[in-house]
Amino acid sequence: MRLLYAPTSPFVRKVVVCAHLSGQAERIQWLDSAAHPVRRDDRIAAHNPLAKVPTLILDDGQSLYDSRVICEYVDSLGSAGIFPVAGPARWTALTRQALGDGLLDAALLARYELTARPPEVQWPVWREALLTKVAACLDAVEAIGPGLATSAPTIGEITLGCALGYLNFRFPELDWRYNHPAAARWYGTFAQLPAMQATLPHDA
């Protein structure tokens, strides 16, 4: 398997954390790419019409995207139980994944507003609306913080952990821990898992 990735992408990090937890990391060949919100990388577009990372290329040439699909596929190759099979546990895990993905979508767009758009066309009101979504998601994580797993995590915890890690990486000025002590306590423990430590984001 080959994974088109970018070292700073939190959605890539989700996949790599799942690969570590399910024992599949050694089976994946990592292909660095120039993923960008505006400039299209033909290396990715050849396998994914959206030209986005992560994109997983299977041994038979089939491509899988996005992170939700790839994470579930990687989990199916191991026995970590990252995706509960059925019942309330599955819907809880998937809803928490949606919460984390939504937080990341809003945070990434807020960052792109400053880093990918020329100053003359930036829209501060739009960026503030995105950061309001981030704040609402953080409040939701705070509410469920005491019930989040710190070992044998599901895709819900993995996604939330990667989302909070992204805020640490790209939005330190938000100081999200200050008003979210339960979420901060959970993340402080969860972030020490070997799979999280092995996937810390970094600029190239």
Secondary structure, DSSP 8 states (H G I E B T S, - for coil): -EEEE-TT-HHHHHHHHHHHHTT-GGG-EEEE----SSS--HHHHTT-TT--S-EEE-TTS-EE-SHHHHHHHHHHTSSS--S--SHHHHHHHHHHHHHHHHHHHHHHHHHHHHHTS-GGG--HHHHHHHHHHHHHHHHHHHHHGGG--SSS--HHHHHHHHHHHHHHHH-GGG-TTTT-HHHHHHHHHHTTSHHHHTT-----
